[in-house]
Amino acid sequence: MVAGKVDGTVNAKVVEIVEGGLIEGTVYCDELIIAKGGRFFGESKPMKNNITPLKSESKAGSDDADNLSAQG
């Protein structure tokens, strides 16, 4: 629950901005509630952990990353 001012990034399942509350920035949430008198300036996006990263597949015999670190 936001009753004051938040500047930046917010990550929460549910974000509620009550009267007099202000968020300026990016909000990652499943549910955004803005009460009368609450203010929001920025972007609202789905929660980050709802995004499934792609798995990278390494090719057999490809050790370029290991070779680079071994040479450095």
Long-range contacts (C-beta under 8 A, 24 or more apart in sequence): 2-38, 11-47, 11-48, 13-47
